């Protein structure tokens, strides 16, 4: 996997707890371009990831859609995608997707104020670049 693809997957996993197969750009997550990422902005990006993975837009990530996503992410991401199906019905509902732990956001929100400040976002970028 090339470096940019790896960074994109890492960022997706960080914010989603489950992955979508689009290039991840922290600048797009910062919707108001203030240099900080609020939890609300991150959740909006997470919802957009779900929408990109829900190829037929039926509100579920079906087994075939999940497979399409899983093919484009690292092995670690594949395991997370499978775990996202909380009720084991073979599909991931929007609710299941959005209820996944937001560990990445919570980890980098060092002061737990619900906002990734410019400094916290810089730490996130540095971490992603190390991968």
C-alpha positions as CSV (number, residue, x, y, z in Angstrom):
1,X,0.0,0.0,0.0
2,X,1.5,3.4,-0.9
3,X,2.1,6.0,1.8
4,X,-0.9,8.3,0.9
5,X,-3.3,5.3,0.8
6,X,-2.0,4.2,4.2
7,X,-2.4,7.7,5.6
8,X,-5.9,7.9,4.3
9,X,-6.8,4.5,5.8
10,X,-5.3,5.4,9.1
11,X,-7.3,8.7,9.2
12,X,-10.5,6.9,8.3
13,X,-9.9,4.3,11.0
14,X,-9.0,7.0,13.5
15,X,-12.2,9.0,13.0
16,X,-14.7,6.3,12.0
17,X,-13.9,3.3,14.1
18,X,-15.0,1.7,10.9
19,X,-13.7,2.6,7.4
20,X,-14.9,4.2,4.2
21,X,-12.9,4.1,1.1
22,X,-12.4,7.7,0.2
23,X,-9.3,9.9,0.5
24,X,-9.4,11.5,4.0
25,X,-8.5,15.1,4.2
26,X,-8.4,16.8,7.6
27,X,-8.9,20.2,6.0
28,X,-12.3,19.0,4.7
29,X,-13.3,17.9,8.2
30,X,-12.5,21.4,9.5
31,X,-15.7,22.7,7.9
32,X,-15.3,26.3,9.1
33,X,-11.6,26.4,8.4
34,X,-10.7,27.7,11.8
35,X,-7.8,25.3,12.3
36,X,-9.7,23.2,14.9
37,X,-12.0,20.2,14.5
38,X,-15.0,20.1,16.7
39,X,-16.6,16.8,17.6
40,X,-19.6,18.0,15.5
41,X,-17.4,18.5,12.5
42,X,-15.8,15.1,13.0
43,X,-19.2,13.4,13.4
44,X,-20.3,15.1,10.1
45,X,-17.3,13.6,8.4
46,X,-18.1,10.3,10.0
47,X,-21.6,10.4,8.6
48,X,-20.3,11.3,5.2
49,X,-18.0,8.2,5.3
50,X,-21.1,6.1,6.1
51,X,-22.9,7.6,3.1
52,X,-19.9,6.9,0.8
53,X,-19.8,3.3,2.0
54,X,-23.6,2.9,1.6
55,X,-23.4,2.5,-2.1
56,X,-27.1,2.1,-2.8
57,X,-28.1,4.7,-0.2
58,X,-30.6,2.4,1.6
59,X,-29.3,3.4,5.1
60,X,-27.4,0.1,5.6
61,X,-23.9,-1.0,4.7
62,X,-24.8,-4.5,3.3
63,X,-22.4,-7.4,3.2
64,X,-21.5,-6.6,-0.4
65,X,-20.9,-3.0,0.3
66,X,-18.9,-3.9,3.4
67,X,-16.8,-6.2,1.2
68,X,-16.2,-3.4,-1.2
69,X,-15.1,-1.1,1.6
70,X,-13.0,-3.9,3.2
71,X,-11.1,-4.5,0.0
72,X,-9.8,-1.0,0.0
73,X,-8.6,-0.8,3.6
74,X,-5.9,-2.4,5.7
75,X,-6.4,-5.7,7.5
76,X,-7.0,-3.8,10.8
77,X,-9.8,-1.9,9.1
78,X,-11.4,-5.1,7.9
79,X,-11.7,-6.4,11.5
80,X,-13.3,-3.1,12.6
81,X,-15.8,-3.1,9.8
82,X,-16.9,-6.6,10.8
83,X,-17.2,-5.6,14.4
84,X,-19.4,-2.6,13.5
85,X,-22.3,-5.0,12.8
86,X,-23.4,-4.9,16.5
87,X,-26.5,-7.0,16.1
88,X,-24.9,-9.6,13.8
89,X,-27.6,-9.3,11.1
90,X,-25.0,-9.0,8.3
91,X,-25.6,-5.2,7.7
92,X,-24.3,-2.1,9.4
93,X,-27.1,0.4,10.1
94,X,-26.4,4.1,10.4
95,X,-27.0,3.8,14.1
96,X,-24.5,1.0,14.5
97,X,-22.0,2.9,12.5
98,X,-22.4,6.2,14.4
99,X,-22.4,4.4,17.8
100,X,-18.9,3.0,17.2
101,X,-16.3,4.3,19.6
102,X,-14.8,7.6,18.5
103,X,-11.4,6.7,20.1
104,X,-9.3,8.6,17.7
105,X,-11.1,11.9,18.2
106,X,-11.2,11.3,22.0
107,X,-7.5,10.4,22.1
108,X,-6.4,13.6,20.3
109,X,-8.8,15.8,22.1
110,X,-6.2,16.1,24.9
111,X,-8.2,18.5,27.1
112,X,-11.5,16.7,26.4
113,X,-13.4,19.9,25.4
114,X,-15.0,18.4,22.3
115,X,-12.7,20.3,19.9
116,X,-9.5,19.4,18.2
117,X,-7.6,22.6,18.5
118,X,-5.0,23.7,16.0
119,X,-2.3,22.1,18.3
120,X,-4.3,18.9,18.7
121,X,-4.9,18.7,15.0
122,X,-1.1,19.2,14.4
123,X,-0.4,16.3,16.8
124,X,-2.9,14.2,14.8
125,X,-1.3,15.2,11.5
126,X,2.2,14.3,12.9
127,X,0.9,10.9,14.0
128,X,-0.6,10.2,10.6
129,X,2.6,11.2,8.9
130,X,4.6,8.7,11.1
131,X,2.6,5.8,9.7
